[in-house]
Amino acid sequence: MPTPLAMEEGIMEKSTSSIDDGGIRLSQIKVEYNLSKINPKLGYLDNILRELYFQKTLIVNKWGIKEIVIILLATVSFILGAWDIGIGELSGGGDYNRYGIFGENSGFLQVSDWTLMLSLLSLICWLGMIFSLWSEYPIMRENLAYLLVGSFAVQYGYMSSHAGNPSFPFNSKMTDFGAIILGNLVLFFLSIIVVHRAVRETRDIHVQERHAHPDPRVVEEAWEDHSLRAWDVEMGVLILMLNVMSWAGTHAVADRMNIESEELNYLLILLYVISGILSVFLLLVIIWFPHFMLGSAEERIQSVRAREVAGETVKRKPTVQQGRCPICNIETSAKKYSSGKIEIKCTEIDCRGKGNIGEECGKCGKIIATRIECRSCNSNTPVESHFSDEETW
């Protein structure tokens, strides 16, 4: 059985020439060792793994100083916010009877000068990271704001639940989960219903308008190059990591007075830092990839509904387009689907099968003709000519 190293070398042999030429497309990545050979049901995982490898190749070749700075800023902000570098105030818990940021007795005013400085530096790093994302990926600004609001909602949910029960989720009532459920619903709505939908629908419009071609194989390749399956998985993992980060960070603080072992406390802080850095990395990929894929052609990434509200006219292409004779304009048996494939009836005698032009008939195995005869005017014309240029991909 081939090793993972051999599998990656096999992929590299297929893709290196494209990288050296200055660019690489997903359709150019060919994986010789597929999980579907073990079980056909694993074919979907093959597609995801291939796209993840494609993204890794792009990151290695396309990421530069700006992406490194964003990740470094996030790393420093997490470390400064979770570790007081030996001062002892944050790790010791301070005076838990003092809290808040307003008033003479607020906890914010009672911390030592060094601790306050570290907190402000952590905040500055956070703001620097957000500003960098905002300025470097302009067409994703609106979606970045939605994801940040969703992440804050989840963190607030965990803080609220721990305020009522510091050992949450242990010894918890059903009502203790209310704030977390609400926070996750906000995150789910903003990330999946809003951001995910906006990126997918912008991708669809982009492919339909800018990759139109009479050859369905070219269109099919364009759809493959703009696949978002791995991006979908990354969005789901981001939601999971945000929950892990929020719980670990909040639990390490809320349960500080009840923890008997300091090692458990440090393990929670370590989990908070690691999951936080992973969350920022996933957020960067989720913001960067659509911008890289569509940024040179799109002004912004919005859903079809958002474009309609803004007063834009969005052309909705029909799922199936019926062919018409280019001579007499009578409907023919040819049908064109949104994928770009054209299906016509088999011309073999006694065969009632159908198939895509240039491919084998599903019933008799004969090659489907590329021309079609009109039953009205008896003209014999190419199948592609039965679809208007305006509707042709």
C-alpha positions in Angstrom: 0.0 0.0 0.0 1.5 3.4 -0.9 2.7 5.6 1.9 1.4 9.2 2.4 4.8 10.5 1.3 4.5 8.6 -2.0 1.0 9.9 -2.4 2.2 13.5 -2.0 5.1 12.9 -4.4 2.7 11.6 -7.0 0.6 14.8 -6.7 3.7 17.0 -6.9 4.7 15.4 -10.1 1.4 16.4 -11.6 1.3 20.0 -10.4 4.9 21.3 -10.3 5.0 22.4 -13.9 1.8 24.4 -13.5 3.3 26.2 -10.4 6.5 27.0 -12.3 4.5 28.5 -15.1 3.2 31.1 -12.6 -0.2 29.7 -11.7 -2.1 26.5 -10.8 -5.7 25.4 -11.1 -7.6 22.8 -9.1 -8.4 20.9 -12.3 -4.7 20.5 -12.9 -4.2 18.6 -9.6 -4.5 14.9 -10.1 -4.3 12.5 -7.2 -3.2 9.0 -8.3 -4.0 7.3 -5.0 -7.7 7.7 -4.1 -9.7 6.6 -1.1 -12.5 5.6 -3.4 -10.4 2.6 -4.5 -10.9 1.3 -1.0 -14.5 2.2 -0.8 -16.5 4.1 -3.5 -18.4 6.0 -0.8 -15.1 7.7 0.1 -15.0 9.6 -3.2 -16.2 12.8 -1.6 -13.3 12.7 0.8 -11.0 12.4 -2.2 -12.3 15.7 -3.6 -12.0 17.5 -0.2 -8.4 16.2 0.3 -7.5 17.2 -3.2 -8.8 20.7 -2.6 -7.0 21.0 0.7 -3.8 20.0 -1.0 -4.6 22.6 -3.7 -5.1 25.3 -1.0 -1.8 24.3 0.7 0.0 24.7 -2.6 -1.5 28.1 -3.1 -0.6 29.2 0.5 3.0 28.1 0.1 3.4 29.9 -3.2 1.1 32.9 -2.7 1.2 33.9 1.0 3.7 36.6 1.9 4.6 39.1 4.6 1.1 40.4 5.1 -0.3 36.9 6.0 2.6 36.2 8.3 2.1 39.5 10.0 -1.6 38.8 10.6 -0.9 35.4 12.2 2.0 36.8 14.3 -0.3 39.6 15.6 -2.9 37.1 16.6 -0.3 34.8 18.2 1.1 37.7 20.3 -2.3 38.9 21.3 -3.3 35.5 22.5 -0.1 35.0 24.5 -0.2 38.5 26.1 -3.8 38.0 27.0 -3.3 34.6 28.6 0.2 34.9 30.2 1.5 37.7 32.4 5.2 36.8 31.8 5.9 36.1 35.5 4.1 39.1 37.0 1.7 36.7 38.7 -1.5 38.8 38.7 -3.2 37.2 35.7 -2.1 33.6 36.6 -3.0 34.2 40.3 -6.4 35.4 39.5 -6.1 38.8 41.2 -9.0 40.1 43.4 -12.1 38.4 41.9 -14.3 40.7 43.9 -13.3 43.6 41.8 -14.6 43.6 38.2 -15.7 45.9 35.4 -14.0 48.7 33.6 -15.9 51.7 35.0 -15.8 53.3 38.5 -13.2 53.8 41.1 -13.4 50.2 42.3 -13.5 48.6 38.9 -11.1 45.7 38.3 -9.6 47.5 35.3 -8.2 50.2 37.5 -6.9 47.9 40.2 -4.5 45.9 38.1 -0.8 46.6 38.3 0.8 48.9 35.7 2.7 46.0 34.0 -0.5 43.9 33.7 -2.4 46.9 32.3 0.4 47.5 29.8 0.3 43.8 28.6 -3.5 44.0 28.3 -3.3 47.1 26.2 -0.6 45.6 24.0 -2.8 42.5 23.5 -5.7 44.8 22.5 -3.5 46.7 20.1 -2.4 43.5 18.4 -6.0 42.5 18.0 -6.9 45.7 16.4 -3.9 45.5 14.2 -4.9 42.0 13.0 -8.5 43.1 12.3 -7.3 46.2 10.4 -4.9 44.1 8.4 -7.6 41.7 7.3 -9.9 44.7 6.6 -7.4 46.5 4.4 -5.9 43.5 2.6 -9.1 41.8 1.5 -11.5 44.6 0.6 -14.2 42.5 -1.2 -14.6 40.4 1.9 -14.9 43.2 4.4 -18.7 42.8 4.9 -18.3 39.1 5.5 -15.3 39.6 7.9 -17.5 41.9 10.0 -20.2 39.2 10.1 -17.7 36.5 11.2 -16.3 38.7 13.9 -19.7 39.5 15.3 -20.5 35.8 15.3 -17.3 34.9 17.1 -18.0 37.6 19.8 -21.5 36.2 20.2 -20.1 32.8 21.0 -17.5 34.1 23.4 -20.2 36.2 25.2 -22.4 33.1 25.5 -19.7 31.1 27.3 -18.9 34.1 29.6 -22.6 34.4 30.5 -22.9 30.6 31.1 -19.8 30.6 33.3 -21.0 33.6 35.3 -23.9 31.5 36.6 -21.9 28.3 36.9 -18.0 28.6 37.1 -17.6 24.9 36.5 -19.7 24.8 33.4 -20.6 22.4 31.7 -20.2 20.3 34.8 -23.1 20.3 37.3 -25.1 22.5 34.9 -28.8 22.9 34.4 -30.5 23.2 31.0 -30.9 27.0 31.5 -27.1 27.3 31.7 -26.8 26.3 28.1 -29.2 29.0 26.9 -26.6 31.8 26.3 -24.2 29.4 24.4 -27.0 28.1 22.2 -28.1 31.6 21.4 -24.5 32.6 20.7 -24.0 29.7 18.4 -27.3 30.4 16.6 -26.0 33.9 15.9 -22.7 32.5 14.6 -24.4 29.8 12.5 -26.8 32.4 10.9 -24.0 34.9 10.1 -21.4 32.3 8.9 -23.6 29.8 7.1 -26.8 31.7 6.0 -25.0 35.0 5.3 -21.3 34.6 4.5 -21.5 31.1 3.1 -24.4 32.0 0.9 -22.8 35.2 -0.3 -19.6 33.5 -1.3 -21.3 30.7 -3.1 -23.7 32.8 -5.0 -21.0 35.3 -6.0 -19.0 32.3 -7.2 -21.9 31.1 -9.3 -22.5 34.5 -10.9 -18.7 34.7 -11.6 -18.5 31.4 -13.3 -21.7 31.9 -15.3 -20.8 35.3 -16.6 -17.0 35.2 -17.0 -16.4 31.5 -18.0 -19.2 31.2 -20.6 -18.1 28.8 -23.4 -19.9 26.8 -26.0 -17.9 23.7 -25.1 -19.5 22.2 -22.0 -16.2 20.5 -21.0 -14.6 24.0 -20.6 -17.5 25.1 -18.4 -17.3 21.9 -16.4 -13.6 22.6 -15.8 -14.3 26.1 -14.7 -16.8 24.9 -12.1 -14.2 22.4 -10.8 -11.6 25.2 -10.6 -14.0 27.3 -8.5 -15.0 24.5 -6.1 -15.7 25.4 -2.5 -16.0 22.0 -0.9 -12.8 22.3 1.2 -13.8 25.9 2.1 -17.1 24.6 3.4 -15.3 22.1 5.7 -13.0 24.9 6.9 -16.0 27.0 7.8 -17.4 24.1 9.9 -14.0 23.6 11.6 -13.8 27.3 12.4 -17.2 27.2 14.2 -15.9 24.2 16.3 -12.5 25.9 17.1 -14.3 29.1 18.2 -16.4 27.0 20.7 -13.3 25.2 22.0 -11.4 28.5 22.3 -14.2 30.3 24.1 -14.8 27.5 26.5 -11.1 27.0 27.4 -10.4 30.7 27.9 -13.5 31.3 29.9 -13.3 28.1 32.0 -9.6 28.8 32.9 -10.7 32.2 34.4 -14.1 31.3 35.9 -13.1 28.1 37.6 -9.7 29.4 38.8 -10.8 29.5 42.5 -12.1 25.9 42.3 -9.2 24.3 40.5 -6.9 22.3 42.9 -4.3 21.4 40.3 -2.4 24.3 38.6 -1.4 21.9 35.8 -5.1 21.7 34.7 -5.2 25.5 34.7 -2.2 25.7 32.4 -3.6 23.0 30.2 -6.7 25.0 29.7 -4.7 28.2 28.9 -2.6 26.2 26.5 -5.8 24.8 24.8 -7.1 28.4 24.6 -4.0 29.7 22.9 -3.7 26.8 20.4 -7.4 26.8 19.5 -7.3 30.6 19.2 -4.4 30.6 16.8 -6.0 27.8 14.8 -9.2 29.9 14.7 -7.4 32.9 13.3 -5.6 30.8 10.7 -8.9 29.4 9.6 -10.5 32.8 9.5 -7.6 34.1 7.4 -8.0 31.2 4.9 -11.8 31.7 4.8 -11.4 35.4 4.0 -8.4 35.0 1.7 -9.5 32.1 -0.5 -12.7 33.8 -2.0 -10.7 37.0 -2.4 -7.9 35.2 -4.2 -10.4 33.3 -6.4 -12.7 36.2 -7.3 -10.9 39.3 -6.2 -9.6 40.4 -9.6 -13.1 40.2 -11.2 -15.6 41.2 -8.4 -16.1 44.4 -6.5 -17.6 42.7 -3.5 -19.0 39.3 -2.4 -22.7 39.4 -1.7 -25.7 37.1 -2.0 -28.1 37.4 -4.9 -30.8 38.7 -2.5 -28.4 41.4 -1.1 -27.6 42.5 -4.7 -31.3 42.8 -5.5 -31.9 44.9 -2.4 -29.1 47.2 -3.5 -31.0 47.7 -6.8 -28.8 45.5 -9.0 -30.3 43.3 -11.7 -29.1 39.7 -11.3 -29.6 37.4 -14.2 -30.9 34.0 -13.1 -30.1 31.4 -15.6 -32.6 28.6 -16.0 -31.7 25.2 -14.7 -32.7 23.6 -18.0 -32.7 25.4 -21.3 -34.7 23.9 -24.2 -33.0 23.9 -27.6 -34.6 25.7 -30.6 -33.8 25.1 -34.3 -31.7 28.0 -35.5 -33.5 27.9 -38.8 -37.2 27.8 -38.0 -37.1 28.5 -34.2 -39.1 25.4 -33.3 -38.2 23.6 -30.1 -36.0 20.5 -30.5 -35.2 17.6 -28.2 -31.9 19.1 -27.1 -31.6 20.3 -23.5 -28.9 22.2 -21.9 -28.3 22.0 -18.1 -26.8 24.5 -15.7 -23.5 22.5 -15.7 -23.1 23.3 -19.4 -23.8 19.7 -20.6 -26.2 19.2 -23.6 -28.4 16.2 -23.7 -30.2 14.9 -26.8 -32.0 11.7 -27.8 -30.0 8.9 -29.3 -30.4 8.7 -33.1 -29.9 5.0 -33.3 -33.0 3.0 -34.6 -35.0 1.4 -31.9 -33.0 3.1 -29.1 -34.9 5.4 -26.8 -31.8 6.4 -24.8 -30.4 9.9 -24.1 -26.9 11.2 -23.6 -24.5 14.1 -23.7 -23.1 15.0 -27.1 -19.9 13.3 -27.9 -20.4 10.7 -25.2 -21.8 7.1 -25.2 -25.6 6.5 -25.1 -26.6 5.1 -21.7 -28.6 2.3 -23.4 -27.1 1.2 -26.7 -23.5 2.4 -26.1 -23.3 4.4 -29.4 -21.7 7.8 -29.5 -24.3 10.6 -29.3 -24.3 12.7 -32.4 -23.1 16.3 -32.4 -25.7 17.4 -35.0 -29.5 17.2 -34.8 -32.2 17.2 -37.5 -35.2 19.4 -37.1 -38.5 17.6 -37.4 -40.1 20.8 -38.8 -37.7 22.1 -41.5 -35.5 19.0 -41.8 -32.4 21.1 -41.4 -29.3 19.4 -40.0 -27.4 21.7 -37.7 -24.8 21.5 -34.8 -26.4 21.0 -31.5 -24.6 24.0 -30.0 -26.4 26.3 -32.5 -29.8 25.4 -30.9 -29.0 27.6 -27.9 -28.7 31.4 -28.2 -25.4 33.1 -27.5 -27.0 35.0 -24.7 -27.8 31.8 -22.9 -24.8 29.9 -23.9 -22.1 29.3 -21.2 
